[in-house]
């Protein structure tokens, strides 16, 4: 069982930056597919970025492409989401999901395709 812990959220001004972390204490994320999702209170959970930790492939939704960067730490225990040029529309609770590929076609961005989740971290972009 992989436990995930998100951190790094907070309040940022438009145009600012935040770096989110998704840690797996005591576990490795090697050979997993990891995705970041966000959810505003009035919307469904939206997949914004995905990484294959086995080969490093990445994917970004159009809404964050060019502004967000997903990466994995050297020990493959933490996945990061560097968020630059933040916009008010980026506000929401950010969750990371993890699962083994299980033959799924990359990118995997449906929430019901992930069985391991963190508790979420709030990101608020406001002046």
N, C-alpha and C positions, 0 to 999 in steps of 0.2 A: 504494500500500500504506500503510495507516494503522497506525502503531505506537502502542501504548497503554502508559502507565506509571502504575501505581497507587502511591499513597503515603498515609500518614496513619494506618495501623493501629498497634496497640500494646495495652497493658494498661490496662483501665479498670475501676473499681469498679462494681458494680450501682448504677444511678441516674445514672452519669456520662455523659459525652459524648465523642465523637470526630468528626472531620471527615475523610472520605476524599476523595482527589483522583484523577481519571483524566485524565491529560494526554496530548495528542497532539503531541509535539515536531515542529515543522516542518510541521504539517498543520492543517487546519481540521475541526471536527466539525459544521459547518453542514450541514443537510440529511441528517444521520444520525439513526438511532434508537440510543440508548445505553441500556444496561441494567446494573444492578448485580446480581450473583449472589453467593451465599455457599455455601460447602461445608464442612460439618463432616466429620471424617475418616470417619465411619461412614454418611454420607448422600450422596445425589445432589446435584448443583449445583442450587440453588434460586434462582429469580428473585425479587428483593425489590422492585425499583423500576425504572421505565423512563421515559425522556423522549424526546419528539420535538423535536429541536433546531430544526426548521423552524417549528413553531407553538407550542412550549412545553407541549404536553399532557404530563401526568404520570400515573403510575399507581403504586400501592403495594399490596403484598400485605397481607392482613389482619394478618399477624404483625407488621408494622412501621408500619401506618397510624397517624398521629397522633404518631409518635415520630421518624420519619426524614423528611428533606426532600431531594429531588434538585433540582439546579439547574445551570445552565450559566453559565460566566463570560462577561464582556462581549465578549471577543475570540473566543468560541466555539472555544477550544482546550482548555478544561478543563471537565470535569463533576464536580460535587461531590456527596457524600452526607453530609449532616449527620445524625448519629445521636445522639439524646438519650434519656434514660431507659433506658439500656442495661440489658439483662437477660442472665443467664448463657447463655440460649438463643440469644443473638446471636453467640456465639463461633463462629469459623470463618475460613476464608480467603475474602476478598472479592475478586471479579474484576469488571472492567468489560468489557463486550462492545459492539462497534459494528458497524453495517452500514447500508447504504442501505435505505430502506423496501421497495423492489421490490414494491410492491403488497400487502405484508403488512398485515393488520388490526391496528391498535394496540389494546392493548399487545402487544408481542412479548416473550415471556418463556421461550421454549424455547431452551436453549443451542445446539441444532443450527441455529438460525436466524441465528447470528452467526458471521462469518468472521474478525473481528479481536478479539484478546484481549490483555489485559495479563498480567503474570506473577503477579499476586495480592498481597494484603497481609493479614497475619494480624491478626485482632482477637480479643482474649481478654478476657472479662468475668468477673472473679472478685474476691472479697474476700480 
